[in-house]
Structure formats: structure tokens, C-alpha cells
Amino acid sequence: MQSYPIHTDHELLRKLHQGDEMAFAEIYNRYWKCLYTSAHNILQVKEVAQDAVQEVFVSLWKRRQALQVDVLQSYLHQAVRFQVFKAIRAEKTDQQFFNRLALVSKDILFEDPVLFKELEHLYQQLIQSLPPDEKEIFLLHRDGGLTYKQIAEQKNISVKTVEKKMSHALREIRFGLDDAMAVMIAAYLMQ
């Protein structure tokens, strides 16, 4: 009988590719705890962190024959980050996480002016990516200080149309910034 704990990650991956369940069990035993710790440090919810790690291992087993992995540990940590972001987007976490996220993001932005500049640049890119009419309405409201009624009169459109276009613009900007902040904060927390 082979002793799997002495196998290198590369050997375990080769055996996993061949469907070796013992190699999979060794990978699981070797990495589960550190992956769980990483996920829990961000999510702060035991069950959600466990689910994120479980998803990584389920995917690893299902995709074992197609996987092209150079460094197993890096691959697994990246996969956990993805699952953490997915959990955040799915809003599986509680309000405590969002409160912590707000505090951490504020600290990061004050401590790291480069990160703040990157976020400001992304914000400008998101505005520029809006459809021209939405961008104009957004800028008239944000920079010009015009009310929705004033914008509607100036553009000769209904207030409802202004509301609809502003709502869409704000949603696009918020989603873009939410994703970017989640990535930046998770990377910061996992350092």
C-alpha cells in the first residue's frame, strides 16, 4: 500500500487525474484546514466558509481529468477566493460581514493611497462605459447638481425616463465597484 502523505503535490495531481480517490483524500486532508481558515477570515460565518471550501473540493474532483494545474496550493487558494466572492455576491453572509467589510475598506483606502487611486480610476472607467445618454444624465445630476425634474426639462424627456436611466447607471457603477472592492479587500485580507 502506498503512503500518500509522502507524495508531492505534483504526484498527487497525477494520481488524481487518473481518478485515485486516496490521492484526492490526501489533497483534502493536506489543504482543507488552511483553505477553511482563509475563507472564514473573510466571511466570518462558519457554515458559509465550509460551503465555499466544500465547493472547491467538489469541483476539483469533478474536473480532475481536465485540470491543468501547475501549483496545487496556489490553485486551491485561488479557487477558494472565487468561492468567497461568489458567496459575497450571493449574499449568503450576514450583516456582520458587511459591517466588517465597510470598516476594512475604509481602513484600506486611508492606509493605501495607491488603492484609492485605483478605485477612483475604476469609478471613472465605469462612468465612461455607460451609454451616452445615461452618462450625460448621471453627470448632470452628480456634477451639475441638477434635479431629475431639471434634467428632464433640459433634455425634453419625462422625469420617469430620467429616474430609469439614473437607476440603471447607479446600478452599473455600484456592481462594478462592489466587485472591485470585494477583490481588493479579499486580496488585502489574505496577505
PyMOL commands that set and color helices and strands:
alter all, ss='L'
color gray80, all
select helices_A, chain A and resi 4-6+9-17+21-43+46-62+72-89+95-111+113-128+132-142+148-155+159-189
alter helices_A, ss='H'
color red, helices_A
deselect
rebuild
show_as cartoon
